[in-house]
């Protein structure tokens, strides 16, 4: 009997062990190697003495905190706008109307499309030689495509934001929509019979119900955008750039002496991301409790 209970307890861990072992070995090995290189242990190029000099070089760089702020701003705004738009779309699509199933299907299309494909489409759409600029010329709104506002390779990162919005709004929205459909309209109807208007029904009835789903998905979006380098690398300006792009460029540099700096930036990025996520999760729990 005791053996059977023991086997039942070990069933799930044993089933998860192969996948977890691969993740732990690959992720843990990479982290150990990265931490070692960031503190000066890189025998390939003759570095075998531990030092914090590379962290000091990174933190005293004039562009480090500018890049950190840019990285945080892009992640925060992408998460905020994605959450707001996702909730708005979910509130519309939760109702059954003619064509709602087709619109829901179209709404989910961006989810499996790679970010690089989306970035290419954004360039073709909003660049000064793209479809929108040519359309404004054809309509007589601008004289030449050059008169179209710069939205790609710009300092505010408009194209970067548009790429993340197009990808992340459906991701958050599908979760919110599932919650809304599972809850049904009965709570709103009860609140309406008690005299609550549309805003009060959303604020005091719907929002508390969908808030856990919004917070859980927005945490994932924030972490992904904060650590993403492909989109800022393709659509952003050369300077200032985000911390992941800075680390990637140092890592790809033919001069291997820059590799420890790249790892130092990566470790700092990981620590900052974890700290922000812990703070975000604490605020999320506080909001849910309230």
N, C-alpha and C positions, 0 to 999 in steps of 0.2 A: 504493500500500500504506500509506504514511504517512497519507494522507488518510482511508483507511478506519479506521485505528486511532484517528485524531483524532476522527472522527465517532462511533465506538463509545464513546470516553471522554466525549464531550459529550452523548451521547443522554440519559442520566439527568438531568444538570443542566438541559438544555434542556426536558425534560418537566416538571421540578419548578419551573422559573423562573416561570411565570404564577402559580401558587399562592403561592410564596415571595414574589414581588413584592408581591402584595396584602397578605400578612401583614406584610411588612417596612414597607410604606408606612403601613398603618393603625396597626400597633403602634408603629413608630418615630415616626410623626407625633404620636401620642398621648403617647408618652413625652417627646418634645422639648417639646411644649406643656405637659405637666404639670410637668416640671423647670423650665421658664421661669417659670410662674406661682408655683411654690413658692419661687423666689428673687426674687419681686417684679416680674417682667416681665409685666404684664397691662394692655396699652394700652387695653382696652375701658373700664376705670374710671380711666384716667389714671396707672397705675403703670408707670413705665419705668426705674426705678433698681433695680439688682440689690442685694439685701440678704439676709442670713440671719436677719433678725429673726423671720420666721414660724416657722422651725425652733426658734428660741430660745423663742418663745411656746408652741409645742406641747410642747417638752421640759420646760419649767418649769411646765406645767399640773399641778395636783395630781392630776387623774384620769388622766393619760396612762399612767403605769406600772401603775396598777391595771387599766386597759383592756388594756394589753399583756399583763399576766399572765393576765387572763381569756381573751384571744384564744389565747394559747399553751396554756392549760389545756384549753380546749375542743378545740383541734386535736389535742393530744397524747392526751387520753383517748379521743376519737373514733377516732383511728388505732389506739391500743392495743386497745381493746375490739373494734373491727371486725376487726382481725387475728386476735385470739384466737377470736372466734366464727366467723369465716370458716374457720379451720383446723378447728375442731370440726365444723362442718357438712360440710366437704369430706371429712373422715375417715369420716363416716357415709354420705354419698351416693356415695362411690367404689365401694361394694359393690353388687352386683346383688341386689335382693330384690323381692318383689312390691310394686308401686307405686313403685319407685325412680325410674322415668322420669317419672312424674307429679309426684313430689316435686321432682325436679330442675327440671322446667318451672316449677313454682310458685315455686321458689327464685329463679329468674331474673326473675320478674315485676317486682320493684321497680326493676330497672336502667333501663328506659326511662321510668319515671314521673317527672315533674318534681318538684323538691324542694318547690315551693310547694304542689303537690297533697298531697304527703306531710305537710307541716306542717299543712294544713287537717284532714287525717284525724287527726293526733295530737291536735289541739285538741278535735275531736269525741269522741275516745276517752278522754283522760286529764284533761281539765279538770274543775273541780268541778261543772260542769253536763253533763258528758259521759256516755258510755255506762257506763264503769266505775263512776263515782260513783253513778249511778242503780241499777246492778246491786248494789252493796254495800248500798244502802238497801233494795232489794227482798229481799235475802237476810238482812236484819237485822243486818248487820255495822256499819252506821252508822245514826244516827238521821235525819240530813238530808244532802243532797249537800254542804253546807258543811263537814261533818266529814271529807270526803275530803281526803287530803294535797294540798297545793298543788304541782302539777307543771308548771304553765304560768305564764309571767311570774314566775318565781321566781329568786332569786339563784344557786342552784347550776346552773340551766339544764338541768333534767332533760328537759324536752320537746325542747330543742335537741339534746341527746345522743341521745334516742330517734329523732329524725328522721334524723340523720346515720347512726346505726347501721342503721336500716331500709334506707337507701339504699346504704351503703358495704359492708356485710357481703357481699351477693351479688357486688358488684364484685370484691372481693378473692377471695372464695370460688370464683368461676368460674375464675380463673387457677390457683389452688391445685388445684382439682379436675381441671383439664386436665393439670396436671403429674403428679398422682397416677395418673391413668388411663393416661398415656403411659408411665410408669415400670413399672407393673404390680406384682404381688405377689412377684416372684421374690427381690428383695433381702431383703424381710422374712422370707420362708420360709428363706432361707439363714441369716439371723441367728438365727431361731428354732431351727433345727437345731443351731446352735452354743451354744444355751442362753440366748439373750437373752430377757428378759421383755418385756411389752408396752411399758413405759416406755423400756427400753433400745432397743427397736426403733424407737420414735418419735424418741428423742433422738439416736441415733447413725446411723440409717439414713434415716428419712423427713425429719426436719428439715433436714439438709444438702441434700437434694434439692429441697425446696420453698422453702427460704430465699430464693433469688434472686427467685422470683416474689412472695413476701410482701413483700420489701423494695422491689421496683420499684413494686408497686401501692400500698403504704403511703405511699411518697413522694408519689405523686399525690394520695392521700386527704388527707395532711397539708397539702399546698400548697393544695388546694381549700378545705378547712375553714378554714384560717388566713386566707384572703382572702375568705371568704363573708360577705355582709352581709344577704342576704334572710332567712335563718332566724333569726339573732339579733335582727334588726329586728322580725320578726313575733312571736317567742315569748319574747324576753328582756325583762328589766326595763329601765326608762328609764335607770337608773344603778345600778351601773356597766355600761357597754356595751362591745362589742368595738371595736377600732380601725377595721375597715372600716365599721361603723355610724356611728362618730364622724365619719369622713371623708365618708360619704354625707350625713349631716345637715348638715354645714357646706357641702357642695357644693350641696345643694338649698335652702339658706337664701335667701330673697329678697334678703338683704344680700350683694351681690357682693363686699364687702370681706372676707368669710369664705372666699372661694374659694381664695386663696393658702394659707390654713391647711389647707384640705381637701387641697390638692395636696401640702403638706408632710407631712401625715399619711400620704398614699398613698405618697410616696417613702420615708419611714421604714419603712412597712409592707413595701414591696418589698425594701428593703435587709435588713431583719430576716429576711424570709422566705427570701431567697436565702442569707443566712448560715446559717440553720438547715438549709436543704436541703443545702448544701455539707457542713456538719458531719454531717448525717444520712447523706449518701451516703458520706462517709469512714468512718463507723462501720459502715455496711452492707458496704462492701468489706472492712473489717477482719474483720467477723464471717464473711463468706463465706470469706476466706482461712484463718481459723482452722478 
